[in-house]
């Protein structure tokens, strides 16, 4: 699967980009692809460290793209949007639970203020 991304720039924004790049279209594409490669490498490097530390692991893939793909396929790798939603749900659950707590110390018990 391939995904095409695009960005709409104002004339002023395009002029600013053209000021720093010979070909703004190529620069934009190269920067996005570089960021993706760096993310794959970072995630894979962290996984490699975990695998090296795990005595149960007997083989480690030689290709970082394969490691990243394996993590995606297993569902272990999540998008930032998914992680944010999960954290929001954890926070909601915690706030609900915290509302059920009854303070054990008089300083935290507001009953004496009534």
Secondary structure, 3 states (H helix, E strand, C coil): CCCCCCCCCCHHHHHHHHHHCCCHHHHHHHHHHHHHHHHHHHHHHHHHHHHHHCCCCCCCCCCHHHHHHHHHHCCCCCCHHHHHHHHHHHHHHHHHHHHCCCCCCHHHCHHHHC
